[in-house]
Amino acid sequence: MNAWIGWSLAAAALVAGYVGYGWRGLVLALSVVVFWLLLQFSRALRVMRLAAAAPVGHVPSAVMLHAQLRAGMSLMEIVKLTRSLGRKVRDVPETFAWRDESGAEVEIEFDAGRCKGWRLTRPA
């Protein structure tokens, strides 16, 4: 979700809670917003815990990763998919790589944390 949309919804919930039920509604809306933020934090920690258990830049099958990628995926979704942190290849454009046992490698370019493009290279 876009950050602007999320924060706009949170502000709308706070305003609606206050207008509808006064300070009690404001407290309820604030509780819901904090709960939502805790869920997002928990999700990020779960993905990072999975990634910490695997070697950096390693996937079981680079070809399967290549088949599952689509433009616009967030880095969090890709780390969840690979269960591994990518090996940083370049800073501009921000590029990470994952390699499998056969030597096949997938390089993914990111723009603002979203997948912009990817390339599969196989050994000869």
Secondary structure, 3 states (H helix, E strand, C coil): CCHHHHHHHHHHHHHHHHHHHCHHHHHHHHHHHHHHHHHHHHHHHHHHHHHHCCCCCECCCHHHHHHHCCCCCEHHHHHHHHCCCCEEEECCCEEEEEECCCCCEEEEEEECCEEEEEEEECCC
